[in-house]
């Protein structure tokens, strides 16, 4: 009876070591798979951002409508014959 108990404990110990021992335990492998999935999602998100920026750059370089919109919005440029009106805030009401 005592011999069976010792063998049973040895076999149980070997099974626990097989699952949890060594360089990476089962829990470490599960964590690594979870981290790999998170990194894949993050890489996909970054790739979408890069694709969007690449598309925007291409439009800025080649699309005349985009270039005109940026010139008007960012630099206040107008076409020949147009008049640009700028309205300044009323500074007399603040006194």
SULCORFEN-V599706 format. One record per helix or strand of 2 or more residues. SS is the DSSP state (helix for helix, strand for strand). FROM is the first residue (numbers start at 0). LEN is the number of residues. If there is no record, write none. Layout:
SS,FROM,LEN / SS,FROM,LEN
This chain:
helix,1,19 / helix,25,37 / helix,63,12
